[in-house]
Amino acid sequence: MPRLFKNAPIIIVILAVIALIVLMVYTEAGKEKASMVEDILGQALLPLQKGFYSVSQYVYNVFSDIGERRNMIRDYDDLQARLVDLEMELIRLEELEKQNERLKKLALFVDENKEMIVTGATVIAKNPGNWFNNITIDKGSKHGVGVNMAVVTDQGLVGRVIEVAEGWSKVRTIVDGKSAVSGIVQRNRDNGLLKGNNSLGSEDGLCRMIYLPEDSNVTPGDKVLTSGLGEIFPKGIYIGEIIEVTKDKRELYMTAIVRPGVDFQRLEEVLVVTNDL
């Protein structure tokens, strides 16, 4: 008997379910008016029906919410992946735009210097350091590039080719300590020799213009061009601007410090002058 009372709730629920099923079958006969027994039984089971309905709706809503959350997570992941793709595409387009701007300037330089025959090249390597005394370009002998050919950009003189392979070449820039370029001051036509300031353990990205006449009136702000002497660099290519003038009492000439026009730290494309001028 105690066991019967212990299981009473389960028995009541089972009986209620059976009664509900009986009621549903009985009322399916299509009578227009319920009997007194049906009415009493329906009223008694109404709270249970409401309970079953509420539970079923709750369960439905729970699983529906789970499905919606899964869809939202999937949509979020898809949007995140799409966002990454769009960001990469934007970076690619921005890079192409910057490259296009640089190439336009090089093209304008070529149009303004029609006497030059040039081959465009891309910088593919730079030596360690801040100012890159030597660079490697992606054009070589099969492209018509040879040793001692001048290398320029729209900003000015880069340097000269010192080593050539079939598909690449090495260029010594004008800031390298081993570089030597014959230059002329545009304003007063004074000649001098430009040497790179960069050496092992000392780099400032500048050049020294030595052997200027002792009585030269060069001054900061003067522009320096290639003189054309030496048969390596074409005449009239911009080298840089004088930023300082010094004279050692022991020397018979003046020295000017020149800031190159080329930004060697951001150098990406160059032009190799392949014809003799």
N, C-alpha and C positions, 0 to 999 in steps of 0.2 A: 504493500500500500504506500509506504513512504516513497518508493521509487516511482510510483504512478504520479504522486503529487510533484515529484521532482521534474517529471517530463510533461507536466500539465501544459506549460506554455506552448510546447511544440505540438501537442495534441490539439490544442485550441486553434493554432494557426492552420494545421492540416484540415481540421473540420471546417474552418472558415473558408479555406480555399475550395474544398469540395462543395460547400453550400453555394459559393459564388459561381462555380462552374455549373451546378444544377440550375441555379437561377438564370444563368445566361442561356442555357439550353432550353429551359422552360419558356423563357420570354421570347425566344426566337420564333415561337409559333405565330406571331404577328397579331396577337390580341390587341384590341384598341384600349382596353382598360385592365390594369393589373388587379389581381385578386387581393383579398385582404392579407392572405399568407405572403404573397409576393411583396406586397407593400411593407409589411412588418419586417420581412427578411431583408428587403432592399434597404430600409431605413437602418437596420442593425448593421448591415455590411457596408454602408456608405462611408463611414470613417476608414474602414479597411481599404476600400477602393481608392479613396483619396490618398491613403498612405502609399499603396502600391503605385499609384500614378506619380506621386511626388518622388518616390524612390527611383522609378524608371526614368523620369525626366532628369533627375539629378545625375544618374549614371550616364544618360545620353549626353548631357551637357559636359560632364567630366571628360568623356572620350572625345567629344567634339572639340573641346578646348585643347586637348592633347594633340589632336590632328592639326588644329589651327596653329599651335605653337611650332609643331614640326614644319609646317609649311612656311611659317614666318622665319624660322631658323634657316631653312633651305634658301628662301628668297634673300635673306640677309647675306648668306655666304656667297650667293650668286652676284649680289650687288657689290660685295667687297672685291670679288675677283674681277668684276667689270671695272671697278674703280682703279684697281692696280693696272689693268690694261690701258685704261684711258690716261693714267698718269705717265706710264711708259711712252705712250704715243705722243703725249704733249712734250715730254723731254726730247724725244726724237725730232719732233717738228721744230722745237726751239733750237736744237743743235743744227739742223739743216738751215734754218733761217740765219743763224750766226755765220755758218760756213758760206752761205750765199752772199752775205754782206762782205765777207773777206775776199771772196773770189771776184765780186763786182769791182772792188778797189784795185785788185791786181789787173783785171781786164782794162780798167780805165788807165792804169799806168802803162800798159802795153800800147793802148791807143795813142797815148801822148808821147811814146818813144818808139815810133814805127821803124826807126833805123835798127832797133834791136830785134834779133831773132831769139826767142826764148822758149824754154821748155818748162812747163809747170811741174812742180814736185811737192810731195808731202813729207814733212819731217816725221821719221819713224823711230828715231832714237836720239837721245842727248846724253852727253857725258855727265857724270855726277857733279854736283855743285849747283850754285844758285844762278849762275849767269851763262852756263853752257858754252864753254870754249870751243867745243866741237859738236857737230850734229851729223846725223846720218839721214839721207834722203832716199826716196824710193825710185830714183832714176839713175841709170848707169850707162855703160858703153853702148848697149843695144838701143838706147834712146838718144844717142848722139852726145852724151856728156863726156867731157875729157878733163884731165888734170889742168889746174890753173884757170879754169873757167870761172868767171865772176858769178856770184849768187846775190840776188837782190829781192826786195819786196817793194810795195808801194811806199813804204816808210823810209827806204834807203838801202844802203849797202849792208849785206849780211857777212860776206867773206868770199873765200875762193875754195874751189874743189882741190883737195890734196890727195885723195885716193879714190880709185874707180874700180868697181866690179861690174859684172854684166848687168845686174838688176838693181844696184844701189851704189851710192857714193858717199864719201865722208867730206865734210866741209869744215874748214877752220874759220871761225868767226873773227871779226875784227877786234873783239875784246880779249882774245887770247894773247898771252904775253909773247908768243912767237910770231904774231901777225905783224905785217908791215905794209902800209898803204900810203902812196904818195898823194898828198892832199893840197888843196888850194883854198884860201879864205876868199869867199865870194865877193866881199865888199872891196878889199884892197888888193887882191890877187897875190898876196904873199904865199909862198910855197913852204911846205914843211912835210915831215914824215910822221904818220900816225902809227903809234905802237899801242897794242892792247895792254891794259893795266893788270889784267888777271894773270896771276901766277900761283904756284903751289902755296897754299896757305894764305893767300891774299886775293880777294875778289871784290871788286866794286862795280863792275860792269861799265867802266869808263875807258877812254883812250887818252893818250898823251900825244899832242902834236909838237914834235921837237924840231930843232933846226930852223925855227922861224927867225927872220932877220933881227939883229940886235935892236934896230931902230923901228921895228914893226909897231904899228899903232892898233894891233888887234885888241878887241875888247869883248867882254862877256856879251853874248847875244849874237855875235857874228856866226854866220853859217859856213860850214866847211863841206867842200865837194871833192870828188876824185879829180886829180889833175890830168889823168890820162898818161902820165909818165910811167914807164916800167912795162908797158905792153901787156898788162894783165887786166886791169880794171878800166872799163870805158870811161871817157872823160865826162864830167858833169853829173855823176850820180851823187845824190845827197848822202853825206856821212853822218853829220850831227851838228850840234851847236856848242860853241865855246861857252863854258861856265866859269872859267877862272884862268888868269894869266899870271905866270911867275917868271922870275929871272934870277938865277943864281949869279952872284958877283964873280964866281970863278968861271962861269960859262960865257961864251961869246955869242950866245943865241938865246932866244926866248922860248918858253914852253907854255903851251895852252892845254888846259884840261877840256876834253870834248865829251859831251854826253851823246851817245849814238841815237839816231832817229829810230832805229829798230828796237822793238821791245823783245829782247831775246828770251825773257822768261815766259812769254806767251806766243812764241813763234810756232806756227803750224803749217803754213804753206809758203813756198818760195818760188822764185823764177831763176832758172839757170840760163845765163847769156851764152848762147852757143855759136855766135858769129864774132869775127874779129872786127872791131870798130876803129 
